[in-house]
């Protein structure tokens, strides 16, 4: 890293109607530095980076690049200055090739007329070679994995002579192997002197990848520290403003009747021979790598897919779930992994998202009682702490944690007795995680049976009464809360186990 910063943002202030989003924020990045930017949802991270990328303009403050003041009035200005943003929602042309996406707007031409395809492919390949990635530049982008698509975006930034790269939640939907691939690419960028601003809610990866960390809270910069001088407890304390004790708030509870039992359940090509049961008041954790069959099991239990063989019993009665509505009739609710695409109507208000599965409760003589509906939704919103401007606010304008609460409110309103949480805290900040854990524990205390699927080992260990680990569509291991360790879960998830998986 150089002594003088590559980039400085001084006194950045941004106001929206009724909101002070950023309040005199200072932020700097050195050349060849990986600088993590963290904070709870609403802390101002995205606003600060959108100002740097040119999507927003600051009301006050100054941006300096290698000591010289610059004006970034639009994304084009940012790109010309060597600043590129790779957003969580990737911006690619899916039906075009890797090379076309990398070289977009910069394709070499023959005599300034037709595209020189040989040069296009060659230059795209050269960019990938610089970051050590083997990828067919002629392959269509829609056929790539998520991490490969992210690498294409990064390669496009390099082609544009990027000096500063902003990565917004790049690992949110990646499995362990893909995350390591992404880390390797980022480290190669660092070695080439490119500065990387890394935004993430996954605290463990902050310590793996970053040199320094800046924490934002309520639109202000709390502080910047060398990652080597931090630990997770101190980082969390900086983010939420106070010490966080017992994040999972787990306690022993007396279990009720067997809520669900699954016997020899199989879905061709996804999983086979699954046996599990969950009692009232119990939290079953399901661990395993992405693609091990975790989500597929949840979808079968929730009636989204029909099993190839095996049985499902609810309170001792065998059921044949042909649809989610039938599953709902037995009190089963699914909070899906992709809450935005599968769990919410983003363009509709909160109250419609909450009551969509229980509208019959508010209908009398064919007429919807809007007053009763609004009253019930408001009560649920207050109970579980949905932070919004009101129940008429569009779901798309909520934070990740509050979107998850809206899905939860739907199933509470439908009086579900078995809830399946698939990656319950993915993409939410640490404060929202604590709230979600509190709600899950409160539901279990009230006798709700919970199946929790998670890629976060700490979450599985901290919340579960018992744990199963999936490996290539089968149960590789089973553990009680007392038996489980991080090492045991990782071994079973990565290479299977030689113990009591079945």
N, C-alpha and C positions, 0 to 999 in steps of 0.2 A: 504493500500500500504506500502511496506517496504521502508526503507531509501535508501538502495542500489538498483540499477536497476536489474531486472531479466535479461534484455538484453541490450547490448550497441552495437551500430554500430558507429565506429569512423573513420572519414576521408574517407568515402567510395567514390571512384572515379571509373567511368566506361566510357570507350570510345568505340564507334563504328566507322566504317570508316566515317570520315568527321564530326562526331558528338560527342560532350562531353555531354553524357547523365546524368551523375552525377558528381558533382564537390565538393569533400571534404565534404560530407554530414555526419552530426552527428545526431543520432536518438537513443532514449532509451525508454524502457518500464519497468514499475514497476510490481511486482507480483500483480495479481488481479486487474490490471488496464485495462480500456477500452480506448485505445489511438487511436483517429481518425487521419488518414493521408489524407490530402486534397490537391488539386491543380488542375490547368487546365490540359486538355489533353496534353501530352508531357512534363509535369512538372518533370517526373521522378519517380512517385509513383510506377508504375508497375515494373520498372527496379530495384528499391531499394528492393521491396518485392521478386522479382525473385532471387536476390542475396541472400537474407535471406533464401529463400526456396531451394536454390541450383540449380535453373535452369540456372543462370548465375554465373560467378565468377568475383569478383571485381578486377580491375587493381591495385588499391591501397586501403589501409584501413584495419581495423581489426574488427572482431566480437567477443564480449565477452558474455558468458553466465554465469550468477552468478559470475562474476569477472574473469572467466577463458577464455583465448583466445581459440577459436575453428576454425577449418577449415571445411567449407561446400562446398564440391566440386561437389555434385550432390544432387538430391532430397532425395535419400536414406540417405545421411548424415544428412540432415535436419530433417527427420523423426526420426532418431536415437537420435538426440539431443532434440527431443520433440517439433519440429517446424512443423506445418502442415498448408497448404494453402487450402482454399475452394474458388475456382475460380468462376467467374460469369457463365462460361460455365461448368456445373457440370461434374465431372468425375466419373460416376457410370456404373455398368453393369445392363442395364435396364431389362434384361430378368431373372435376378437372384432375389432372395428374399432380404428383408430388412436385415435379419440376415447374409446372405452370403456376402452382401456388407459391413456390419459393421465389420465382422470377416475376410474379405478377406486377405488371406495369413497367417492367424493366427488361422484357424479352429482347434479345439482340435481333436485328433485322438485316435482311439482305437488301442492299441498295435502298434502305429506308422504306421498303415495301413489305414483303412477306416475312414472317417470323423465321429466323434461322434456328430450326429445331435442334440441329446437332450442337450448336453453341448453347442453346437453352438447357439441354440435358447435361452438357459438360460443366457449365457453370453451377448448376444446381448440385451436381455430384461433388464438385469442388467444395462447396459450402458444407455439405454433409461430412465430407472427409475431414474438414477442419475440426469438427466436434466428435470425430471418431465413430460415426454412425453408419451402419450398412443398411441401406434402404433403396429399393428399386425406384428410381426417379420417374419411371413411366407408369407406376402403379397409381390407380385411382384413389384419391384421398378417402372416399367413403368406405373403402375396404381396409383401412388401417385401424389399428387399435387406438385407444384414446391417447396413450403416451406417445405413440408414433405421430399422431396428429399434432400434439403439443410440440414435438421436436420439429415438425414442419414449420410451425409458427415461429419457433426460435430461429430456425435456419433462414426464414424470410427476413427476420430482424437483422441477422448477420449480413445477409445480402444487401441490406439497406445501410450497411456500415454503422450498425448500432454501437454506441459507446455505453449506454445505460439501458438495461433490460429490466422491466418490471413484470414479475410473475405473480399473478393474483390467484391464490389458492390452487397452485398447480397440481397438488397431490390429492385433492379432495375425493376423486373417484378412482384412484389407482390402487392396485394391489402391491404387495411387498416387492416383488421382482421389478415391476414397472417403476416404483419409487426409486429403487436403487439405480436403475437406468437413467432416470431423470437427474438424480444427484450427480452421477458421473458426468453428464452433459454440462451441468451447472459448474462443476469443478473445472472442467476444461475451459469454459468461458472465463472463469476467474484467472486461470493460468495465462490466458491470452490478453489479460488486462481489462476485460469487460467488467463493468460494475453491475451487480445484480441486486435489485430490491425485491425481497422475498416476503410475501404476505401469506400468513397461514394461521389457522386456529389450532393446528396440531403442535402442541408445545414441545413434544419430544423431538420433532424434526428440527425445531429451531436450534436446539443444542447440537444436532448432528451436522447442520449445513452452514450456519451463519458465523460471521466474525464479530459483528456487533448487533445489538438489538435496541430499537427505539420503541417505546410504549406510548400510545395515545390513549387518553381517557377524557370523554366528554369534550372533544374538540381541542384538547390541550396536550402538549408534549410533556409527559410525566418525567421522562428521563431517557438517556442513552447510556448503555453500558456494554463493555466487552462481554461477549457470551461466556468466556472462560471465567468471569467473575460472578456469574449468575448461577442460581439453581432454580428448579421449578417452583418451589414455594415462594421465593422472593419475586420471581417473575409474575406469578399469579397475584401476589400482594400488590405489585405495582399496577396491574391491570384493573383490579376491582377496588383498590383503595383501602383494603384491610386484609388482615390475615385470614386465610381460609382453612378451617379445621374440619376434618372428617367430610371430605367432599361427597362421599357416597351415602353417608348417614344410614348405613345398613344396620339392621337389628334383627334378632331372632324373633320369629312369630310362630304361633300355632297354626298348622295347616288344616284345611278343611277337606271336603270330599274331592275325589279325583274328577277334575274338570274335563280333561281330554286324555284319551289314550290312542296311540297310533301303533298298529301292529303290522310289521313286514311291509311297510309302505314303499312303493317303487314308482318312479316315473322314468320311462325308457330314455336312456341317454343322459339323464340328469342325476338320479340317485336310486339306490336300491336297498331293500331290507331294513328300512328305518323303523326302530322301535323306541318310543318315548312316551312319557306321561307327565302331566303337570296337575298339581292340586290347587285348590283355592288358596290364595295367599302365598303362592310359591312363584319364584322367578327362575325359569330355566334359561341358562345362557347357552347359545349355540355359537361356537367358534369355528374357525377354518379359513382357508384362503378364499379369495374371490374366485368363483367358478367351482367351488367344492360341492355345491348343491344347497347351500344354506337358504338362499332366497327362493329357490324352486320348492323346497319343503314348505316355506311360509305360504307361497302362492297356492299350493295344493290344499293346505289346511284352511285357507281363506276362501276356497271355492273358485279361484281364478283359473286353475288348471285341474284336469281330471287325472287321477293316478292311473297308472297301468295296472297295478295290483295292490293288494293290501287293504286294511280297514282303518276307519276313523270312528271312534266312539266318544260321544259327548254324554257325560254323567252316566256311563254304562250302557248307553243306547247306541247301536251302530247306525251311522248316518251316511247318506250318499249325497255329497255336496256337489251339485251341478253348476252352481253360480255363486258369486259373492252375496247376492241377496238371500240365497238359501243359508249360507254361512251366517249372515247377519241374523236370520231367524233363530239360530241356535246361540246367539250372543257372541259371535266371533267378529272381531274387528282387526283390520290390518293397517298399520302405519308403514307405508312402503318406503323402500330405500330412496327412491327418487320422488320425494314428496311433491316437487314442482310439476312433474309430468304426469304422475300417477295418483297423487293424493289430493290435489287441489285444482279448483277452477280459478286460475290466477286472476282472470279479468272480472271475476264476480266478487261481491262483498263478503265480508266475514260471515254474516248471519246466514247467507245462502249456502256457503261451504259447510257450516255447522249442521244445518237442518236437512241437508239433501238426503240423508239416509233415514230420517225420522219424521218426514213431513206429515205422515198419516196421523201423528199425535196432535196436530194442530188443525185438522180438518173436521168440520162439523156440517153435516148435510151438504157436503160437496163444496163448502166454502172454507178457504184458508183463513184462520184467525191470526192476522198479522200482529196484533197486540200481544197475544199469548206467545207467539213465536219469538218476537223481539225480547220479551221479558225473560224467557227461558235462556236465550242465547246470551243476554247480558249477564244473567246469573252464572252461567258456565264460564264466561269470559272473566268475571270477577273471581270466581273460585280458583281457576288455574292460572290467573295472572297474565292474560293476553294484553300486551301493551300496544295500544292503537289509538287513533283519534276517535274511534267509535266503531260499532259493529257494522256500519255501512262502508267502512274503509275497504278498498280493494285489497285482496290477498297479496297481489303482486308487490304492494308497497310495504309489506311487513318484513322484518328481519327473519333469518332462517329459524331461530328459536321460536319466534312467535308463529311462524307458519306451521311448525311442528305442533304447537299447542292448539292451533285451529283444527288440525286433523284429529288430535286427541279429544278435543271438545265434541267433535262429531260423534265419536264412538261412545263417549260418556252420555251424550244426549240420547243415543240409541240404546243405552243401558246394557252395553256389552259386558260380558263376564269373563271373556278370554281375549286378551289383547296381544297382538304380535307386533313387536317393535323391531323393524329392520333398520339397522344403523340409526338408532334414535337420536344421536347427537352429532351426526356428520354435518360439517359446515356451520356449526353454531359455536359461539364463544363460550369461555369457561363459566361465566356467570349464568348463561342460559342452560349450560350442562347441569349445573347444580340444581336449578329449578326443575329440570326434567327428571333428574334422579329423585328429587323430593316428591314429585307427583307420582312417579312409579312406585316408590315405597308406600305412599299414602294409599294408592290403589290396592297394592298387595295387602296392606293392613285391613282394608275393607273387604277382603276376600276375593279380589279379582286375580285370576290366574294369568301369568305373563310369560310369554316366550320372547326373549331378547336376542337378536342376532347382531353381532358386533365384530368389527375388525380390530378394535382397540382392546388389547389384552388387559389393561388396567381396568377398563370398564367391565369386562367379563368377570374378572376376579373380584372387583369391588361390589358388584350388584347381584351376582347369581347365588342362589341356594344350591344349585347343582348345575353341572356343565357337561355338555357333550361336544366333542371335537370331530368335525367332518374332514374326511380326506378322500378325494376322488369319488364323491357320491356315497360313501359309506361312513358309518360311525367308527372312527379309529380309537376313541377313548372316551371314558366316562369318569367324572370326578365329582366328589362332594366339594362343598366350599372349603372344607378343612384340608382336603387332599391336594387341591389344585395349586400349582405354581406356574409362573410365567414360562419357565423352562419346559415343564411337562406339556403345556399347551402348544408351545412352539414346535416341540419335537413331534407331537401327534399331527399337527397341521401341516408340517413340512414333509415328513417321511412316513406318516402313519404310526401306529403303535402296535406292540405285540401283547397288549393286555386285553382288558375286557370290553373291547369296542362294541361287540354285538350285544 
